[in-house]
Amino acid sequence: MDQLSRDIRQADRVKAFTTNGNVLTLTLDDGGTDLAYSYDAIQRTLTRTRGTDSRVVLQNCDVLRFDLR
């Protein structure tokens, strides 16, 4: 979760956000690189994807929802 917090603080903007709250895509201020966090309720994982690099950053997570207000 530290990585997620750091990425959000360093983001230039939110590029996309799903209404079901399972995917958050940020545009980083390092030249426009996109970074996505996606939650899989069946696998109970949160995955961070940047370019072709994809890795699970949280496991055994029962509930996760991105909410923008």
KOLGU-4560 file (N, C-alpha, C; in nm, 3 decimals, padded with zeros to 5 digits):
<recs>
<n_xx: 00.083 n_yy: -00.119 n_zz: 00.000 ca_xx: 00.000 ca_yy: 00.000 ca_zz: 00.000 c_xx: 00.087 c_yy: 00.125 c_zz: 00.000 mol: A seq: 1 type: MET>
<n_xx: 00.210 n_yy: 00.114 n_zz: 00.051 ca_xx: 00.301 ca_yy: 00.229 ca_zz: 00.046 c_xx: 00.330 c_yy: 00.269 c_zz: -00.098 mol: A seq: 2 type: ASP>
<n_xx: 00.350 n_yy: 00.168 n_zz: -00.184 ca_xx: 00.378 ca_yy: 00.196 ca_zz: -00.325 c_xx: 00.259 c_yy: 00.265 c_zz: -00.391 mol: A seq: 3 type: GLN>
<n_xx: 00.138 n_yy: 00.220 n_zz: -00.362 ca_xx: 00.017 ca_yy: 00.281 ca_zz: -00.416 c_xx: 00.006 c_yy: 00.427 c_zz: -00.372 mol: A seq: 4 type: LEU>
<n_xx: 00.027 n_yy: 00.452 n_zz: -00.245 ca_xx: 00.021 ca_yy: 00.590 ca_zz: -00.193 c_xx: 00.125 c_yy: 00.678 c_zz: -00.259 mol: A seq: 5 type: SER>
<n_xx: 00.245 n_yy: 00.626 n_zz: -00.275 ca_xx: 00.354 ca_yy: 00.701 ca_zz: -00.339 c_xx: 00.319 c_yy: 00.732 c_zz: -00.485 mol: A seq: 6 type: ARG>
<n_xx: 00.267 n_yy: 00.633 n_zz: -00.556 ca_xx: 00.231 ca_yy: 00.653 ca_zz: -00.697 c_xx: 00.121 c_yy: 00.757 c_zz: -00.712 mol: A seq: 7 type: ASP>
<n_xx: 00.023 n_yy: 00.755 n_zz: -00.625 ca_xx: -00.086 ca_yy: 00.852 ca_zz: -00.632 c_xx: -00.032 c_yy: 00.993 c_zz: -00.608 mol: A seq: 8 type: ILE>
<n_xx: 00.055 n_yy: 01.008 n_zz: -00.511 ca_xx: 00.111 ca_yy: 01.140 ca_zz: -00.481 c_xx: 00.197 c_yy: 01.192 c_zz: -00.597 mol: A seq: 9 type: ARG>
<n_xx: 00.265 n_yy: 01.103 n_zz: -00.668 ca_xx: 00.353 ca_yy: 01.143 ca_zz: -00.777 c_xx: 00.283 c_yy: 01.155 c_zz: -00.911 mol: A seq: 10 type: GLN>
<n_xx: 00.157 n_yy: 01.117 n_zz: -00.916 ca_xx: 00.084 ca_yy: 01.119 ca_zz: -01.044 c_xx: 00.053 c_yy: 01.262 c_zz: -01.086 mol: A seq: 11 type: ALA>
<n_xx: 00.056 n_yy: 01.282 n_zz: -01.215 ca_xx: 00.019 ca_yy: 01.410 ca_zz: -01.273 c_xx: -00.134 c_yy: 01.424 c_zz: -01.279 mol: A seq: 12 type: ASP>
<n_xx: -00.200 n_yy: 01.310 n_zz: -01.307 ca_xx: -00.346 ca_yy: 01.310 ca_zz: -01.317 c_xx: -00.399 c_yy: 01.168 c_zz: -01.312 mol: A seq: 13 type: ARG>
<n_xx: -00.528 n_yy: 01.156 n_zz: -01.288 ca_xx: -00.597 ca_yy: 01.028 ca_zz: -01.301 c_xx: -00.644 c_yy: 01.020 c_zz: -01.445 mol: A seq: 14 type: VAL>
<n_xx: -00.599 n_yy: 00.919 n_zz: -01.515 ca_xx: -00.634 ca_yy: 00.904 ca_zz: -01.656 c_xx: -00.766 c_yy: 00.830 c_zz: -01.673 mol: A seq: 15 type: LYS>
<n_xx: -00.789 n_yy: 00.729 n_zz: -01.592 ca_xx: -00.911 ca_yy: 00.649 ca_zz: -01.604 c_xx: -00.948 c_yy: 00.594 c_zz: -01.467 mol: A seq: 16 type: ALA>
<n_xx: -01.075 n_yy: 00.568 n_zz: -01.455 ca_xx: -01.129 ca_yy: 00.517 ca_zz: -01.329 c_xx: -01.255 c_yy: 00.440 c_zz: -01.363 mol: A seq: 17 type: PHE>
<n_xx: -01.263 n_yy: 00.314 n_zz: -01.322 ca_xx: -01.382 ca_yy: 00.235 ca_zz: -01.353 c_xx: -01.490 c_yy: 00.260 c_zz: -01.249 mol: A seq: 18 type: THR>
<n_xx: -01.613 n_yy: 00.257 n_zz: -01.294 ca_xx: -01.725 ca_yy: 00.284 ca_zz: -01.203 c_xx: -01.743 c_yy: 00.174 c_zz: -01.099 mol: A seq: 19 type: THR>
<n_xx: -01.695 n_yy: 00.054 n_zz: -01.127 ca_xx: -01.705 ca_yy: -00.052 ca_zz: -01.026 c_xx: -01.592 c_yy: -00.044 c_zz: -00.924 mol: A seq: 20 type: ASN>
<n_xx: -01.501 n_yy: 00.052 n_zz: -00.944 ca_xx: -01.396 ca_yy: 00.076 ca_zz: -00.846 c_xx: -01.283 c_yy: -00.023 c_zz: -00.846 mol: A seq: 21 type: GLY>
<n_xx: -01.269 n_yy: -00.104 n_zz: -00.952 ca_xx: -01.166 ca_yy: -00.208 ca_zz: -00.953 c_xx: -01.039 c_yy: -00.170 c_zz: -01.027 mol: A seq: 22 type: ASN>
<n_xx: -01.041 n_yy: -00.062 n_zz: -01.106 ca_xx: -00.923 ca_yy: -00.023 ca_zz: -01.182 c_xx: -00.901 c_yy: 00.127 c_zz: -01.169 mol: A seq: 23 type: VAL>
<n_xx: -00.776 n_yy: 00.164 n_zz: -01.141 ca_xx: -00.736 ca_yy: 00.304 ca_zz: -01.134 c_xx: -00.615 c_yy: 00.320 c_zz: -01.224 mol: A seq: 24 type: LEU>
<n_xx: -00.622 n_yy: 00.410 n_zz: -01.322 ca_xx: -00.509 ca_yy: 00.436 ca_zz: -01.411 c_xx: -00.462 c_yy: 00.578 c_zz: -01.389 mol: A seq: 25 type: THR>
<n_xx: -00.333 n_yy: 00.592 n_zz: -01.361 ca_xx: -00.271 ca_yy: 00.721 ca_zz: -01.336 c_xx: -00.175 c_yy: 00.754 c_zz: -01.448 mol: A seq: 26 type: LEU>
<n_xx: -00.156 n_yy: 00.882 n_zz: -01.475 ca_xx: -00.050 ca_yy: 00.927 ca_zz: -01.565 c_xx: 00.056 c_yy: 00.991 c_zz: -01.478 mol: A seq: 27 type: THR>
<n_xx: 00.176 n_yy: 00.936 n_zz: -01.483 ca_xx: 00.284 ca_yy: 00.986 ca_zz: -01.399 c_xx: 00.347 c_yy: 01.110 c_zz: -01.462 mol: A seq: 28 type: LEU>
<n_xx: 00.405 n_yy: 01.193 n_zz: -01.379 ca_xx: 00.464 ca_yy: 01.316 ca_zz: -01.429 c_xx: 00.609 c_yy: 01.297 c_zz: -01.474 mol: A seq: 29 type: ASP>
<n_xx: 00.642 n_yy: 01.176 n_zz: -01.517 ca_xx: 00.777 ca_yy: 01.147 ca_zz: -01.567 c_xx: 00.780 c_yy: 01.143 c_zz: -01.719 mol: A seq: 30 type: ASP>
<n_xx: 00.689 n_yy: 01.213 n_zz: -01.782 ca_xx: 00.683 ca_yy: 01.214 ca_zz: -01.927 c_xx: 00.558 c_yy: 01.149 c_zz: -01.981 mol: A seq: 31 type: GLY>
<n_xx: 00.464 n_yy: 01.121 n_zz: -01.894 ca_xx: 00.336 ca_yy: 01.069 ca_zz: -01.940 c_xx: 00.320 c_yy: 00.919 c_zz: -01.935 mol: A seq: 32 type: GLY>
<n_xx: 00.402 n_yy: 00.851 n_zz: -01.858 ca_xx: 00.390 ca_yy: 00.706 ca_zz: -01.845 c_xx: 00.261 c_yy: 00.671 c_zz: -01.772 mol: A seq: 33 type: THR>
<n_xx: 00.186 n_yy: 00.574 n_zz: -01.825 ca_xx: 00.064 ca_yy: 00.529 ca_zz: -01.759 c_xx: 00.097 c_yy: 00.418 c_zz: -01.660 mol: A seq: 34 type: ASP>
<n_xx: 00.024 n_yy: 00.419 n_zz: -01.552 ca_xx: 00.039 ca_yy: 00.320 ca_zz: -01.446 c_xx: -00.100 c_yy: 00.279 c_zz: -01.401 mol: A seq: 35 type: LEU>
<n_xx: -00.127 n_yy: 00.149 n_zz: -01.397 ca_xx: -00.260 ca_yy: 00.102 ca_zz: -01.360 c_xx: -00.253 c_yy: 00.011 c_zz: -01.238 mol: A seq: 36 type: ALA>
<n_xx: -00.351 n_yy: 00.027 n_zz: -01.152 ca_xx: -00.372 ca_yy: -00.064 ca_zz: -01.040 c_xx: -00.506 c_yy: -00.132 c_zz: -01.065 mol: A seq: 37 type: TYR>
<n_xx: -00.508 n_yy: -00.264 n_zz: -01.060 ca_xx: -00.633 ca_yy: -00.337 ca_zz: -01.081 c_xx: -00.652 c_yy: -00.441 c_zz: -00.971 mol: A seq: 38 type: SER>
<n_xx: -00.774 n_yy: -00.446 n_zz: -00.922 ca_xx: -00.809 ca_yy: -00.539 ca_zz: -00.815 c_xx: -00.888 c_yy: -00.655 c_zz: -00.873 mol: A seq: 39 type: TYR>
<n_xx: -00.848 n_yy: -00.776 n_zz: -00.839 ca_xx: -00.917 ca_yy: -00.897 ca_zz: -00.883 c_xx: -00.980 c_yy: -00.962 c_zz: -00.759 mol: A seq: 40 type: ASP>
<n_xx: -01.111 n_yy: -00.951 n_zz: -00.749 ca_xx: -01.182 ca_yy: -01.003 ca_zz: -00.631 c_xx: -01.176 c_yy: -01.155 c_zz: -00.623 mol: A seq: 41 type: ALA>
<n_xx: -01.169 n_yy: -01.223 n_zz: -00.735 ca_xx: -01.165 ca_yy: -01.369 ca_zz: -00.734 c_xx: -01.028 c_yy: -01.417 c_zz: -00.686 mol: A seq: 42 type: ILE>
<n_xx: -00.922 n_yy: -01.358 n_zz: -00.739 ca_xx: -00.786 ca_yy: -01.395 ca_zz: -00.698 c_xx: -00.745 c_yy: -01.327 c_zz: -00.567 mol: A seq: 43 type: GLN>
<n_xx: -00.823 n_yy: -01.223 n_zz: -00.529 ca_xx: -00.796 ca_yy: -01.145 ca_zz: -00.408 c_xx: -00.660 c_yy: -01.078 c_zz: -00.411 mol: A seq: 44 type: ARG>
<n_xx: -00.629 n_yy: -01.018 n_zz: -00.528 ca_xx: -00.499 ca_yy: -00.954 ca_zz: -00.547 c_xx: -00.515 c_yy: -00.813 c_zz: -00.603 mol: A seq: 45 type: THR>
<n_xx: -00.416 n_yy: -00.731 n_zz: -00.576 ca_xx: -00.402 ca_yy: -00.600 ca_zz: -00.636 c_xx: -00.277 c_yy: -00.604 c_zz: -00.720 mol: A seq: 46 type: LEU>
<n_xx: -00.291 n_yy: -00.569 n_zz: -00.848 ca_xx: -00.179 ca_yy: -00.576 ca_zz: -00.942 c_xx: -00.143 c_yy: -00.437 c_zz: -00.991 mol: A seq: 47 type: THR>
<n_xx: -00.014 n_yy: -00.409 n_zz: -00.995 ca_xx: 00.039 ca_yy: -00.282 ca_zz: -01.045 c_xx: 00.099 c_yy: -00.310 c_zz: -01.182 mol: A seq: 48 type: ARG>
<n_xx: 00.055 n_yy: -00.234 n_zz: -01.284 ca_xx: 00.104 ca_yy: -00.254 ca_zz: -01.420 c_xx: 00.156 c_yy: -00.121 c_zz: -01.474 mol: A seq: 49 type: THR>
<n_xx: 00.279 n_yy: -00.124 n_zz: -01.519 ca_xx: 00.342 ca_yy: -00.007 ca_zz: -01.582 c_xx: 00.414 c_yy: -00.057 c_zz: -01.706 mol: A seq: 50 type: ARG>
<n_xx: 00.362 n_yy: -00.018 n_zz: -01.822 ca_xx: 00.417 ca_yy: -00.069 ca_zz: -01.947 c_xx: 00.396 c_yy: -00.219 c_zz: -01.955 mol: A seq: 51 type: GLY>
<n_xx: 00.503 n_yy: -00.293 n_zz: -01.973 ca_xx: 00.493 ca_yy: -00.440 ca_zz: -01.980 c_xx: 00.524 c_yy: -00.505 c_zz: -01.846 mol: A seq: 52 type: THR>
<n_xx: 00.560 n_yy: -00.425 n_zz: -01.747 ca_xx: 00.592 ca_yy: -00.476 ca_zz: -01.614 c_xx: 00.465 c_yy: -00.485 c_zz: -01.530 mol: A seq: 53 type: ASP>
<n_xx: 00.430 n_yy: -00.604 n_zz: -01.489 ca_xx: 00.309 ca_yy: -00.626 ca_zz: -01.410 c_xx: 00.346 c_yy: -00.712 c_zz: -01.290 mol: A seq: 54 type: SER>
<n_xx: 00.306 n_yy: -00.667 n_zz: -01.170 ca_xx: 00.336 ca_yy: -00.747 ca_zz: -01.051 c_xx: 00.227 c_yy: -00.731 c_zz: -00.946 mol: A seq: 55 type: ARG>
<n_xx: 00.205 n_yy: -00.838 n_zz: -00.873 ca_xx: 00.108 ca_yy: -00.837 ca_zz: -00.764 c_xx: 00.172 c_yy: -00.764 c_zz: -00.646 mol: A seq: 56 type: VAL>
<n_xx: 00.102 n_yy: -00.661 n_zz: -00.597 ca_xx: 00.154 ca_yy: -00.584 ca_zz: -00.485 c_xx: 00.078 c_yy: -00.610 c_zz: -00.355 mol: A seq: 57 type: VAL>
<n_xx: -00.035 n_yy: -00.680 n_zz: -00.364 ca_xx: -00.112 ca_yy: -00.712 ca_zz: -00.245 c_xx: -00.186 c_yy: -00.844 c_zz: -00.269 mol: A seq: 58 type: LEU>
<n_xx: -00.177 n_yy: -00.934 n_zz: -00.173 ca_xx: -00.245 ca_yy: -01.063 ca_zz: -00.182 c_xx: -00.340 c_yy: -01.080 c_zz: -00.065 mol: A seq: 59 type: GLN>
<n_xx: -00.432 n_yy: -01.174 n_zz: -00.080 ca_xx: -00.529 ca_yy: -01.208 ca_zz: 00.026 c_xx: -00.609 c_yy: -01.087 c_zz: 00.071 mol: A seq: 60 type: ASN>
<n_xx: -00.647 n_yy: -01.006 n_zz: -00.024 ca_xx: -00.726 ca_yy: -00.886 ca_zz: 00.004 c_xx: -00.873 c_yy: -00.915 c_zz: -00.027 mol: A seq: 61 type: CYS>
<n_xx: -00.957 n_yy: -00.911 n_zz: 00.074 ca_xx: -01.097 ca_yy: -00.945 ca_zz: 00.056 c_xx: -01.178 c_yy: -00.834 c_zz: -00.010 mol: A seq: 62 type: ASP>
<n_xx: -01.144 n_yy: -00.708 n_zz: 00.017 ca_xx: -01.220 ca_yy: -00.596 ca_zz: -00.037 c_xx: -01.125 c_yy: -00.482 c_zz: -00.068 mol: A seq: 63 type: VAL>
<n_xx: -01.139 n_yy: -00.426 n_zz: -00.188 ca_xx: -01.064 ca_yy: -00.306 ca_zz: -00.224 c_xx: -01.147 c_yy: -00.228 c_zz: -00.324 mol: A seq: 64 type: LEU>
<n_xx: -01.158 n_yy: -00.100 n_zz: -00.302 ca_xx: -01.237 ca_yy: -00.017 ca_zz: -00.391 c_xx: -01.171 c_yy: 00.119 c_zz: -00.402 mol: A seq: 65 type: ARG>
<n_xx: -01.153 n_yy: 00.165 n_zz: -00.525 ca_xx: -01.103 ca_yy: 00.300 ca_zz: -00.549 c_xx: -01.223 c_yy: 00.393 c_zz: -00.558 mol: A seq: 66 type: PHE>
<n_xx: -01.218 n_yy: 00.502 n_zz: -00.487 ca_xx: -01.329 ca_yy: 00.596 ca_zz: -00.485 c_xx: -01.274 c_yy: 00.737 c_zz: -00.498 mol: A seq: 67 type: ASP>
<n_xx: -01.321 n_yy: 00.809 n_zz: -00.598 ca_xx: -01.278 ca_yy: 00.948 ca_zz: -00.618 c_xx: -01.394 c_yy: 01.040 c_zz: -00.586 mol: A seq: 68 type: LEU>
<n_xx: -01.367 n_yy: 01.142 n_zz: -00.511 ca_xx: -01.471 ca_yy: 01.238 ca_zz: -00.477 c_xx: -01.421 c_yy: 01.377 c_zz: -00.499 mol: A seq: 69 type: ARG>
</recs>
